[in-house]
Amino acid sequence: METPKTGAPTVVVAGAGLAGFCAAIAARDAGARVILLEKGGPEDVGGNAAFSAGLFLFPYAGASDLLSITGDFEEGLEADSIEAPAYTQAEYGAELMSMSNGEADADLVDALAARSLDTMRWLTTKGMNFTFGRSLGPEVRDGVLHVPPGQCLQTTGNGLSRGYEMFAPLIEYAETHGIEVRWSTPLTQIHRTDGHITSVVAGGHKIRCDALVVATGGFQADAELRREHLGPAMAEAVLRGTRHSTGDGILAALTAGADRSGAWGRCHSAAVDVTMPSPRRSDDDPPAPLHGFWLGVLVNRTGQRFVDEGPGPWVKHYSKMGKAILGQPGSDAYEVFDQRAASRVANEFAGAAVPLTADTLEDLAHQMGVPVAEFVATIERFNGACRPSPVIAEAATTDGVEPPKSRWAAPIDEPPFVAYHARPGVTFTFGGVRIDADGHALDHTRTPVPGLYAAGEATGGLFYGDYPGGAALMRAAVFGRTAGASAAAEAAHCPPDAPQTH
Ligand SMILES: Cc1cc2nc3c(=O)[nH]c(=O)nc-3n(C[C@H](O)[C@H](O)[C@H](O)COP(=O)(O)OP(=O)(O)OC[C@H]3O[C@@H](n4cnc5c(N)ncnc54)[C@H](O)[C@@H]3O)c2cc1C
């Protein structure tokens, strides 16, 4: 069965995640007929974004920019006024560059920095809702909400994995604006005629098109590709998100002539709780990411600390913890807290994860299965390096212990003690299709492949060693939107009766 060619130029978008929905909506708004192909069923909508914390990082000039996106505040953050120092495009770009160790493509960095704020406003016109989230560090003092620079806004919903809720308005927009969504229809092949993309094969059928946007996510869900590119240890990592991002869309684009780019040997990883399985459906909870590490200490199987647990705000550093755990014996670790932090960790960061609890450090060590004497000595050494304090203050550092804890250092001495068992989880891969700032897929000579676009995790070139939390959803939205608009513009210039030879 072949899809008939209609009068309107046709843009096919593969992948119903955030990048795919943004591409489909932008192409439709630009007048194209749009077919959105999704490998999974409706229960899989949203790809990785459905499991995400819904954090979006973008530059802003001050409180009025933030308030132009939302006036919604999580409990405890309502205030008479807001103090929000600017987080400029230059700072955003510099942060992306420094977290990629200078390897990121400067054109992509500049485009993301320049288009993010406008794209946040655009998302709200498509029905998405944002809020000032509590877990990221804003605080009300003397009736003023203080928002630290480089702050994310968060999609509305409950808990950390609230991204699922962003898709109801996007689906409604697609349905009411004539975007044809085809579930259980994976893209498998891409065909070119005289160099230009003319059709794809999806779900066993050929579909004609004038332009294609590949938004099929990374390759993190394929254990063999993980082993090949990231090494044997990451092949065993717990998958944090969608099981459908197996890299097939990326490989189809490469076969069709696109070049690869980015850090194929690196990925985003976060420590996750071992008691929770990888998600199956989009409304499942992903394994809890244990972002509360900064409120306690991490110890390995030998009972030793091995990393600075307080390098800075968790949202900028959590992926380092997954990588640090990966390097430990057995590739696992325990996150240990006392009563100063236990309830905050349980309420804000641990989701449905089940901790071990004990009245003494010795009993906790027994339950963890780590050498008792070493573990107790580690905690005593750490406690001796902290200043006594009933609270966990950001400015508090350790003195005379290795590794240091640079912030939020407080003794672990108020029982009962709790420990969460953590393993590295894989969030998404960093290598993919090479694109330019218009979302056009480039070949190995850096020339656009006519009619071929890509966006989101399916692309490389932006994230390398690490990335600032909130920039991945922002990338999906900005480049999805850009690719969809560019694809529609190119499709509009295709001759209506171009030969269809495949
Ligand atoms: C647990 C978790 C928490 C996160 N939290 C945040 C956060 O708070 N902030 C942030 O910035 N980032 C976060 N991220 C990362 C962010 O969610 C992703 O980078 C982003 O959603 C990627 O969007 P995407 O559209 O490119 O890919 P995806 O969302 O993965 O979408 C890809 C879609 O393509 C489909 N697909 C795959 N292959 C095919 C095919 N062959 N044909 C058709 N369809 C196909 C998949 O089923 C999927 O629906 C998080 C990720 C995870 C896993």
The ligand as an SDF file (V2000), in Angstrom:
LIG
                    3D

 53 58  0  0  0  0  0  0  0  0999 V2000
   14.5130    9.6340   33.2360 C   0  0  0  0  0  0  0  0  0  0  0  0
   14.8910   10.7960   32.3420 C   0  0  0  0  0  0  0  0  0  0  0  0
   14.8170   12.0930   32.8460 C   0  0  0  0  0  0  0  0  0  0  0  0
   15.1610   13.1830   32.0310 C   0  0  0  0  0  0  0  0  0  0  0  0
   14.9770   14.4460   32.5130 N   0  0  0  0  0  0  0  0  0  0  0  0
   15.2950   15.4910   31.7240 C   0  0  0  0  0  0  0  0  0  0  0  0
   15.0260   16.8230   32.1510 C   0  0  0  0  0  0  0  0  0  0  0  0
   14.3900   17.0670   33.1750 O   0  0  0  0  0  0  0  0  0  0  0  0
   15.4470   17.8400   31.3590 N   0  0  0  0  0  0  0  0  0  0  0  0
   16.0970   17.6260   30.1770 C   0  0  0  0  0  0  0  0  0  0  0  0
   16.4800   18.5830   29.5180 O   0  0  0  0  0  0  0  0  0  0  0  0
   16.2750   16.3780   29.7060 N   0  0  0  0  0  0  0  0  0  0  0  0
   15.8680   15.3120   30.4320 C   0  0  0  0  0  0  0  0  0  0  0  0
   16.0250   14.0560   29.9390 N   0  0  0  0  0  0  0  0  0  0  0  0
   16.4650   13.8990   28.5560 C   0  0  0  0  0  0  0  0  0  0  0  0
   15.3240   14.2900   27.5910 C   0  0  0  0  0  0  0  0  0  0  0  0
   14.1150   13.7330   28.0550 O   0  0  0  0  0  0  0  0  0  0  0  0
   15.5880   13.8060   26.1750 C   0  0  0  0  0  0  0  0  0  0  0  0
   16.8850   14.1640   25.7550 O   0  0  0  0  0  0  0  0  0  0  0  0
   14.5830   14.3650   25.1820 C   0  0  0  0  0  0  0  0  0  0  0  0
   13.2800   14.0870   25.6070 O   0  0  0  0  0  0  0  0  0  0  0  0
   14.8460   13.7620   23.8070 C   0  0  0  0  0  0  0  0  0  0  0  0
   13.7840   14.0340   22.9570 O   0  0  0  0  0  0  0  0  0  0  0  0
   13.7320   13.3560   21.5200 P   0  0  0  0  0  0  0  0  0  0  0  0
   12.4090   13.7420   20.9850 O   0  0  0  0  0  0  0  0  0  0  0  0
   14.9470   13.6690   20.7640 O   0  0  0  0  0  0  0  0  0  0  0  0
   13.8230   11.7770   21.7790 O   0  0  0  0  0  0  0  0  0  0  0  0
   12.7780   10.8440   22.5090 P   0  0  0  0  0  0  0  0  0  0  0  0
   12.0170   11.6130   23.5100 O   0  0  0  0  0  0  0  0  0  0  0  0
   13.4820    9.6480   23.0080 O   0  0  0  0  0  0  0  0  0  0  0  0
   11.7680   10.4210   21.3510 O   0  0  0  0  0  0  0  0  0  0  0  0
   12.1220    9.5300   20.3360 C   0  0  0  0  0  0  0  0  0  0  0  0
   10.8530    8.8500   19.8490 C   0  0  0  0  0  0  0  0  0  0  0  0
   11.1560    8.1390   18.6560 O   0  0  0  0  0  0  0  0  0  0  0  0
   10.5140    6.8690   18.6840 C   0  0  0  0  0  0  0  0  0  0  0  0
   11.2380    5.9900   17.7650 N   0  0  0  0  0  0  0  0  0  0  0  0
   12.4160    5.3480   17.9560 C   0  0  0  0  0  0  0  0  0  0  0  0
   12.7750    4.7080   16.8330 N   0  0  0  0  0  0  0  0  0  0  0  0
   11.8180    4.9620   15.9020 C   0  0  0  0  0  0  0  0  0  0  0  0
   11.6350    4.5980   14.5390 C   0  0  0  0  0  0  0  0  0  0  0  0
   12.5220    3.8270   13.8980 N   0  0  0  0  0  0  0  0  0  0  0  0
   10.5250    5.0410   13.8800 N   0  0  0  0  0  0  0  0  0  0  0  0
    9.6130    5.8280   14.5140 C   0  0  0  0  0  0  0  0  0  0  0  0
    9.7320    6.1890   15.8200 N   0  0  0  0  0  0  0  0  0  0  0  0
   10.8290    5.7790   16.4870 C   0  0  0  0  0  0  0  0  0  0  0  0
   10.5850    6.4730   20.1530 C   0  0  0  0  0  0  0  0  0  0  0  0
    9.6220    5.4920   20.4580 O   0  0  0  0  0  0  0  0  0  0  0  0
   10.3180    7.8140   20.8320 C   0  0  0  0  0  0  0  0  0  0  0  0
    8.9350    8.0320   21.0160 O   0  0  0  0  0  0  0  0  0  0  0  0
   15.6240   12.9510   30.7100 C   0  0  0  0  0  0  0  0  0  0  0  0
   15.6810   11.6620   30.1960 C   0  0  0  0  0  0  0  0  0  0  0  0
   15.3040   10.5930   31.0070 C   0  0  0  0  0  0  0  0  0  0  0  0
   15.3450    9.1980   30.4260 C   0  0  0  0  0  0  0  0  0  0  0  0
  1  2  1  0
  2  3  1  0
  2 52  2  0
  3  4  2  0
  4  5  1  0
  4 50  1  0
  5  6  2  0
  6  7  1  0
  6 13  1  0
  7  8  2  0
  7  9  1  0
  9 10  1  0
 10 11  2  0
 10 12  1  0
 12 13  2  0
 13 14  1  0
 14 15  1  0
 14 50  1  0
 15 16  1  0
 16 17  1  0
 16 18  1  0
 18 19  1  0
 18 20  1  0
 20 21  1  0
 20 22  1  0
 22 23  1  0
 23 24  1  0
 24 25  2  0
 24 26  1  0
 24 27  1  0
 27 28  1  0
 28 29  2  0
 28 30  1  0
 28 31  1  0
 31 32  1  0
 32 33  1  0
 33 34  1  0
 33 48  1  0
 34 35  1  0
 35 36  1  0
 35 46  1  0
 36 37  1  0
 36 45  1  0
 37 38  2  0
 38 39  1  0
 39 40  1  0
 39 45  2  0
 40 41  1  0
 40 42  2  0
 42 43  1  0
 43 44  2  0
 44 45  1  0
 46 47  1  0
 46 48  1  0
 48 49  1  0
 50 51  2  0
 51 52  1  0
 52 53  1  0
M  END
$$$$
